[in-house]
Amino acid sequence: MYGMEKDFDGWNEVKKHTNSEQPRLYTVREIWWCRFGVNVGTEQDGRGEWFVRPCVILRGFGPDACLVVPLTTSTRKHSLRILVGVVDGREACANLSQLRVVDTRRLERKIGFLDKEIFASIRKAAKALL
């Protein structure tokens, strides 16, 4: 992973565009494509033209910010990864080690809702981290 070139300049252009957009309306338990961007070191990056990856909204902080957990398709087993099932055609896990607050303008497109029981298990695991 070290030495791998990251497109910080491309992300900066997308980030400028994202900053000029309006906040999104969201609800907890929704799954969204989120513009995570290009990040430092082992912080999870988004992919593609808009630097996105799916996430689950765990908690809202008003119209402008929410707590999200990014999803990963990595099959690597870890105690901080919880299987959520198929999301947008791929098996996915919630990556609790990458939990973060995002501005709602980073939310690009809603994918759907997470199953209530799986959502409850993710929230319980997230609370245990604190």
C-alpha positions in Angstrom: 0.0 0.0 0.0 2.9 2.4 0.7 4.1 4.2 -2.3 0.8 3.8 -4.0 -0.1 7.0 -5.8 -3.3 8.6 -4.6 -5.2 11.2 -6.7 -5.4 14.0 -4.2 -5.7 16.6 -6.9 -8.7 14.8 -8.5 -10.3 14.5 -5.1 -9.8 18.2 -4.5 -11.8 19.1 -7.6 -14.6 16.8 -6.5 -14.5 18.2 -3.0 -14.9 21.8 -4.3 -17.9 20.6 -6.3 -19.4 18.8 -3.3 -18.9 21.8 -1.0 -21.1 23.9 -3.3 -24.0 21.5 -3.2 -27.0 21.5 -0.8 -27.2 19.3 2.3 -29.0 16.0 1.7 -32.1 14.7 3.5 -31.3 11.4 5.1 -32.6 8.9 7.7 -30.7 6.6 10.0 -30.4 3.0 8.8 -30.2 4.2 5.2 -27.3 3.0 2.9 -25.8 5.7 0.7 -23.0 6.1 -1.8 -20.8 8.6 0.1 -18.0 10.8 -1.3 -15.2 9.7 1.1 -12.5 11.1 -1.1 -8.8 10.3 -1.0 -7.5 10.0 2.6 -4.2 9.6 4.4 -2.5 6.3 5.0 -4.9 3.5 6.0 -8.0 5.7 6.2 -10.6 4.3 3.8 -10.8 6.0 0.4 -13.6 6.3 -2.0 -13.3 4.9 -5.5 -14.2 5.9 -9.0 -14.9 9.3 -10.6 -16.7 10.6 -7.5 -14.4 8.9 -4.9 -17.4 7.1 -3.4 -18.0 4.0 -1.3 -21.2 2.8 0.4 -22.0 3.7 4.0 -24.7 3.2 6.6 -26.0 6.2 8.5 -25.8 5.4 12.2 -26.9 8.7 13.7 -28.0 12.1 12.6 -26.6 15.4 13.9 -29.2 17.7 12.2 -29.5 18.5 8.5 -25.8 19.1 7.9 -23.9 16.1 9.5 -24.3 12.5 10.3 -22.3 9.6 11.8 -21.6 6.9 9.2 -19.9 3.6 9.0 -18.2 2.8 5.6 -18.9 -0.5 4.0 -16.2 -2.7 2.5 -16.2 -5.7 0.2 -12.9 -7.0 1.6 -13.2 -10.6 2.8 -10.5 -10.1 5.5 -12.0 -11.2 8.8 -11.8 -8.7 11.7 -13.7 -8.2 14.9 -14.6 -4.7 13.8 -16.2 -5.8 10.6 -19.8 -6.9 10.6 -21.4 -8.7 7.7 -24.4 -6.7 6.3 -25.3 -8.8 3.3 -25.5 -7.8 -0.4 -25.3 -4.0 -1.1 -25.6 -2.9 -4.7 -24.8 -6.4 -5.9 -21.8 -7.1 -3.7 -21.4 -8.8 -0.4 -20.4 -6.1 2.1 -19.2 -5.6 5.7 -19.5 -2.6 8.0 -16.0 -1.4 8.8 -16.4 0.0 12.3 -12.7 1.0 12.5 -13.5 3.7 10.0 -16.5 5.2 11.7 -16.8 9.0 11.1 -18.9 12.1 11.0 -19.5 13.4 7.5 -21.2 16.5 6.1 -24.4 15.4 4.4 -23.3 17.0 1.1 -20.9 14.0 0.8 -24.0 11.7 0.4 -24.4 11.2 -3.3 -27.1 8.6 -3.9 -29.3 6.5 -1.6 -29.0 2.8 -2.2 -31.6 1.6 0.3 -32.2 0.6 3.9 -30.2 -1.8 6.1 -32.1 -4.7 7.8 -33.2 -3.6 11.3 -31.5 -6.5 13.1 -28.2 -6.0 11.3 -28.4 -2.2 12.0 -29.0 -3.0 15.7 -25.9 -5.2 15.8 -23.8 -2.5 14.2 -25.0 0.2 16.6 -24.3 -2.1 19.6 -20.8 -2.8 18.3 -20.1 0.9 17.7 -21.2 1.8 21.2 -18.9 -0.9 22.6 -15.9 1.0 21.0 -16.3 4.0 23.3 
